Amino acid sequence: MNAVFVVFLKEIVENLRDRRTIVNALIVGPLLGPLLFVGLTSLLISRELDRNEKPIDVPVAGAEYAPNLVAFLQQNGVRIKPAPDQPEAAVRAQEQDLVLRIPADYGEAWKSGKTAQVELLYDSSQRDAASSVERLRATLQAYSGQAGALRLMARGLSPALASPLAVASRDQSTPQSRSALLFAMLPYFLILSAFMGGMYLAIDTTAGERERQSLEPLFANPVARSRILAGKLAATFAFAMASLSLSLLAFGYAGGFIPTEKIGMVLDFGPHFAAVALLCMLPLVLLATCLQTLISAFAKSYREAQTYLSLLMLVPMLPSALLAVLPLKAQAWMFAVPLLSQHLIVTRLVRAEAVSLQQLALCLGSGFLAAAAVAWITAQVYKSEKLAVSG
């Protein structure tokens, strides 16, 4: 154990002197995700709130054919603008978000009691126009409902006759569970910080030393290579856990700047969240440490190992991408799949849902088994005499 500690201390001290490792493992890794996440989320919330509160500009073609409709729109937060000569072309060219066109026969159909039609021109591929389109459509439907009720009353009929069925919606979501929709990418950022935290140390302790030709003298010492490997893995694991812990602290601090209360959501990154998240991430961090060290052992230079491990950084995206395409309900077996189990548990924590001991045990057990298997493979590679030979 003394040899393991000596190797561990050696790697820690050497990499603390390396500015590149410090910046990437303890600054960029843990802070970049929270800063991007909080900044983009706050910008998105503020922008949507501003768009919903401000009047919308709607070019209207044929406004003279429906003065009452135009007056109703103006009373409900719509600014009427002149329509372009070719509204379809203007919308396709993204010169206009939407255009309302009122045909010339609108007034005749309205006076005869028939259904009068208007055309709402928009491009569904324009994400910025979605909220404006929905607001205008809701306003038009409100006008239609009001006019329909007046027609029935003019004929001595109750407006309720036109609505034989009323649907009362009862949303059972909580302010915190709704926040999971907005913070679905949070598990990815946490996993990414753990992967980035240990990556540069894993490269330097194997491929870096191999390139500097300092690995062979280290192996020449009368110490089992398994102990040398254990010390290197412990140092890489420590850096990765430090990066993850700093990332959780950063999210906890920066989360207070997100105006979630304005959209009816609650976000809690308190001690309970941090403790359970750290616990469930332990086996994944160890697995990532072993994988990064194993891959680095096959590289003959620092740059080559960096190229290989850059591809490994795509792995944390898999659960988020899978659940985005296939929004599956969590089942027991999913908590036995590394990466996926951590994603599910962190999501449950964001939703303020309880994580059962069985789910946590499956996550920890399967994660540590996978890490042990990769560690054993890495130990076999470390026994090879080729490992000490530089490129």
C-alpha positions in Angstrom: 0.0 0.0 0.0 3.0 2.3 0.6 4.0 1.9 -3.1 0.4 2.7 -4.2 0.4 5.8 -2.1 3.8 6.9 -3.4 2.7 6.6 -7.0 -0.6 8.3 -6.2 1.2 11.2 -4.5 3.7 11.4 -7.4 1.0 11.7 -10.0 -1.0 14.3 -8.0 2.0 16.5 -7.4 3.2 16.3 -11.0 -0.1 17.1 -12.5 -0.8 19.9 -10.0 2.3 21.6 -11.6 0.8 21.2 -15.1 -1.2 24.2 -15.8 -3.0 22.5 -18.7 -4.3 19.7 -16.5 -5.4 22.1 -13.8 -7.3 24.3 -16.2 -9.1 21.5 -18.0 -9.8 19.2 -15.0 -10.6 21.7 -12.3 -11.8 24.8 -14.1 -13.1 24.2 -17.7 -14.6 20.8 -16.9 -16.6 21.6 -13.8 -17.4 25.2 -14.7 -18.0 25.3 -18.4 -21.1 23.1 -18.2 -22.9 25.1 -15.4 -22.1 28.4 -17.0 -23.4 27.4 -20.4 -26.4 25.6 -18.9 -27.4 28.4 -16.6 -26.7 31.1 -19.2 -28.6 29.5 -22.0 -31.5 28.5 -19.8 -31.9 32.0 -18.3 -31.7 33.5 -21.8 -34.3 31.1 -23.1 -36.7 31.8 -20.2 -36.3 35.5 -20.3 -36.8 35.6 -24.1 -39.9 33.5 -24.0 -41.4 35.6 -21.2 -40.7 38.8 -23.1 -42.3 37.3 -26.3 -45.4 36.3 -24.4 -45.8 39.6 -22.6 -45.2 41.9 -25.5 -47.7 42.6 -28.3 -47.0 40.6 -31.5 -46.7 42.2 -34.9 -49.0 40.5 -37.5 -49.1 41.6 -41.1 -52.7 41.3 -42.3 -53.7 41.1 -45.9 -57.3 42.2 -46.5 -57.8 43.9 -43.1 -60.5 46.1 -44.7 -62.7 43.1 -45.2 -63.0 42.3 -41.5 -62.9 45.5 -39.4 -64.5 43.9 -36.3 -62.0 41.0 -36.3 -59.1 43.5 -36.7 -60.4 45.6 -33.8 -60.7 42.4 -31.6 -57.1 41.5 -32.4 -55.8 45.0 -31.6 -57.6 44.8 -28.2 -55.9 41.5 -27.4 -52.2 42.3 -27.9 -51.8 42.2 -31.7 -50.3 45.0 -33.6 -51.6 45.1 -37.2 -49.0 45.7 -39.9 -49.3 46.0 -43.6 -48.9 42.7 -45.4 -46.2 42.2 -48.1 -47.3 41.9 -51.7 -46.4 38.2 -51.8 -47.0 36.8 -48.3 -46.2 33.2 -49.1 -42.8 34.2 -50.5 -42.1 36.5 -47.6 -42.8 33.7 -45.0 -40.7 31.2 -46.9 -37.8 33.7 -47.1 -38.2 34.2 -43.3 -38.8 37.9 -43.9 -42.1 37.5 -41.9 -42.8 35.1 -39.1 -46.5 34.9 -40.0 -49.1 36.6 -42.2 -52.9 36.7 -41.7 -54.8 36.8 -44.9 -58.5 37.7 -45.0 -60.2 36.9 -48.3 -62.5 39.3 -50.1 -65.6 37.1 -49.6 -65.1 37.1 -45.8 -67.8 39.8 -45.2 -70.4 38.1 -47.4 -69.9 34.7 -45.6 -70.1 36.3 -42.2 -73.3 38.2 -43.0 -75.0 35.1 -44.3 -74.3 33.2 -41.2 -71.9 30.8 -42.9 -68.4 29.9 -41.7 -66.0 32.7 -42.7 -62.4 31.5 -43.4 -59.1 33.3 -42.8 -55.7 32.0 -43.7 -52.7 31.9 -41.3 -49.5 31.7 -43.2 -46.4 30.6 -41.3 -43.4 28.3 -41.6 -43.4 25.5 -38.9 -39.6 25.1 -39.3 -39.1 28.6 -37.8 -38.8 28.0 -34.0 -38.9 31.7 -33.2 -42.4 32.0 -34.8 -44.0 29.1 -32.9 -45.1 31.2 -29.8 -46.4 34.0 -32.0 -48.4 31.6 -34.2 -49.9 29.9 -31.1 -50.9 33.3 -29.6 -52.5 34.4 -32.8 -54.3 31.1 -33.3 -55.7 31.2 -29.7 -56.9 34.8 -30.2 -58.7 33.9 -33.4 -60.3 30.9 -31.7 -61.5 33.2 -28.9 -63.0 35.6 -31.4 -64.7 32.6 -33.1 -66.1 31.3 -29.9 -67.4 34.7 -28.9 -69.0 35.3 -32.3 -70.6 31.8 -32.2 -72.1 32.4 -28.8 -73.6 35.7 -30.0 -75.2 34.0 -33.0 -76.8 31.4 -30.9 -78.1 34.0 -28.4 -79.6 36.1 -31.3 -81.6 33.0 -32.3 -82.8 32.5 -28.8 -80.6 29.5 -28.1 -78.2 28.9 -25.3 -74.4 29.0 -26.2 -74.0 25.8 -24.2 -75.8 23.9 -27.0 -72.6 24.3 -29.1 -70.5 22.7 -26.4 -72.2 19.5 -25.3 -68.9 18.3 -23.7 -66.6 20.2 -21.4 -63.2 18.9 -20.6 -61.7 20.0 -17.3 -57.9 19.5 -17.3 -56.3 18.7 -13.9 -52.5 18.9 -14.2 -51.0 16.6 -11.6 -47.4 17.8 -12.1 -45.6 19.6 -9.4 -43.4 22.7 -9.8 -40.3 20.6 -9.3 -41.4 17.8 -11.6 -42.0 20.3 -14.4 -38.4 21.5 -14.0 -37.2 18.1 -15.3 -38.4 19.0 -18.7 -36.2 22.1 -18.8 -33.2 20.5 -17.1 -33.2 17.2 -19.0 -29.6 17.8 -20.1 -28.3 18.2 -16.5 -27.2 14.5 -16.1 -25.2 14.8 -19.3 -23.2 17.8 -18.0 -22.5 16.1 -14.7 -21.3 12.9 -16.5 -19.2 15.0 -18.9 -17.5 16.9 -16.1 -16.5 13.5 -14.5 -15.1 12.3 -17.8 -13.2 15.5 -18.5 -11.8 15.7 -14.9 -9.8 12.6 -15.2 -9.0 12.5 -18.9 -5.9 14.6 -19.0 -4.4 12.9 -16.0 -5.1 9.4 -17.5 -3.3 10.5 -20.7 -0.3 11.9 -18.8 0.1 9.0 -16.4 0.4 6.4 -19.2 0.8 7.8 -22.8 2.5 11.0 -21.5 5.1 9.1 -19.5 5.6 6.6 -22.3 6.3 9.5 -24.7 8.8 11.1 -22.2 10.4 7.7 -21.7 9.8 7.8 -17.9 7.5 4.8 -17.7 10.3 2.2 -18.2 12.4 3.5 -15.3 9.2 3.5 -13.1 8.6 -0.2 -14.1 12.2 -1.0 -13.3 11.5 -0.5 -9.6 11.0 -3.6 -7.5 7.3 -2.9 -7.2 4.4 -4.9 -8.7 3.0 -3.2 -11.7 -0.5 -3.7 -10.3 0.4 -1.4 -7.5 1.8 1.2 -9.9 -1.4 1.0 -11.8 -3.5 1.3 -8.6 -1.7 4.5 -7.7 -2.2 5.9 -11.2 -5.9 5.0 -11.1 -6.3 6.5 -7.7 -4.8 9.8 -8.8 -7.0 9.9 -11.9 -10.1 9.0 -9.9 -9.3 11.8 -7.4 -9.1 14.4 -10.1 -12.3 13.2 -11.7 -14.2 13.3 -8.4 -12.8 16.7 -7.6 -14.1 17.9 -11.0 -17.5 16.4 -10.4 -17.8 17.9 -6.9 -16.9 21.3 -8.2 -19.4 20.9 -11.0 -22.2 20.1 -8.4 -21.2 23.1 -6.3 -21.2 25.3 -9.4 -24.7 24.1 -10.4 -25.9 24.6 -6.9 -24.7 28.2 -6.8 -25.6 29.1 -10.4 -29.0 27.5 -10.2 -30.1 30.4 -8.0 -29.8 32.8 -10.9 -32.3 30.9 -13.1 -35.7 32.6 -12.9 -37.6 29.3 -12.7 -40.3 30.8 -10.4 -41.4 33.0 -13.3 -42.5 29.9 -15.2 -43.9 27.9 -12.3 -41.0 25.6 -11.7 -38.8 24.9 -8.6 -35.2 23.9 -8.8 -33.4 22.4 -5.8 -29.7 21.5 -6.0 -29.3 21.3 -2.2 -27.2 18.9 0.0 -29.5 15.9 -0.6 -29.3 16.3 -4.3 -25.5 16.6 -4.2 -25.0 13.7 -1.9 -27.1 11.2 -3.8 -25.7 12.4 -7.1 -22.1 11.9 -5.9 -22.9 8.5 -4.6 -24.5 7.2 -7.8 -21.7 8.7 -9.8 -19.0 6.9 -7.9 -18.9 3.7 -10.0 -19.3 5.6 -13.2 -16.3 7.8 -12.4 -14.3 4.7 -11.5 -15.4 3.1 -14.8 -14.4 6.2 -16.8 -11.0 6.3 -15.0 -10.3 2.7 -15.9 -11.4 3.1 -19.5 -9.4 6.3 -20.1 -6.3 4.6 -18.6 -6.8 1.5 -20.7 -7.2 3.5 -23.9 -4.2 5.6 -23.1 -2.1 2.5 -22.6 -2.5 1.7 -26.3 -1.3 5.2 -27.4 2.3 5.9 -28.0 2.1 9.6 -27.6 0.1 12.2 -25.7 -1.6 13.6 -28.8 -2.6 10.1 -30.0 -4.2 9.3 -26.6 -6.0 12.6 -26.7 -7.4 11.7 -30.1 -8.7 8.4 -28.9 -10.2 9.8 -25.7 -11.9 12.6 -27.6 -14.0 9.9 -29.2 -14.7 8.4 -25.8 -16.2 11.8 -24.7 -19.1 11.0 -27.1 -20.2 8.2 -24.8 -21.9 10.4 -22.1 -24.2 11.7 -24.8 -25.8 8.3 -25.4 -28.4 8.2 -22.6 -29.5 11.8 -23.3 -29.8 11.1 -27.0 -31.6 7.8 -26.4 -34.1 9.2 -24.0 -34.7 12.3 -26.3 -35.5 10.1 -29.2 -37.3 7.3 -27.2 -38.8 8.8 -24.1 -39.0 5.5 -22.2 -40.5 5.0 -18.8 -37.9 3.9 -16.2 -37.9 0.2 -15.6 -35.9 -1.8 -13.0 -33.4 -3.3 -15.4 -32.4 0.2 -16.6 -30.9 1.0 -13.2 -28.4 -1.9 -13.8 -27.0 -0.2 -17.0 -24.0 2.1 -16.4 -24.5 5.7 -17.7 -28.3 5.1 -18.2 -28.8 4.4 -14.4 -27.0 7.6 -13.5 -29.0 9.6 -16.0 -32.3 8.2 -14.6 -31.3 8.8 -10.9 -30.2 12.4 -11.5 -33.4 13.0 -13.4 -35.5 11.6 -10.5 -33.6 13.9 -8.1 -34.4 16.9 -10.2 -38.0 15.9 -10.1 -37.8 15.5 -6.3 -38.8 11.9 -6.6 -37.5 9.3 -4.2 -34.7 7.0 -5.3 -35.2 3.5 -3.8 -32.5 1.4 -2.2 -33.0 -1.2 -4.9 -32.4 1.3 -7.7 -29.4 2.7 -6.0 -28.0 -0.8 -5.3 -28.5 -1.8 -8.9 -26.7 1.3 -10.1 -23.8 0.9 -7.7 -23.5 -2.9 -8.1 -23.5 -2.9 -11.9 -21.2 0.1 -12.1 -18.6 -1.3 -9.8 -18.7 -4.7 -11.6 -18.1 -3.0 -14.9 -15.3 -0.9 -13.5 -13.7 -4.0 -12.0 -13.8 -5.8 -15.3 -12.1 -2.9 -17.1 -9.6 -2.5 -14.3 -8.6 -6.2 -14.7 -8.2 -5.8 -18.4 -6.1 -2.7 -17.8 -3.9 -4.7 -15.3 -3.3 -7.3 -18.0 -2.2 -4.6 -20.5 0.2 -3.1 -17.8 1.9 -6.5 -17.5 3.0 -6.4 -21.1 6.6 -5.5 -21.7 5.5 -3.5 -24.8 3.9 -0.9 -22.6 7.2 0.5 -21.4 8.6 0.8 -24.9 8.2 4.4 -26.3 7.1 5.1 -29.9 
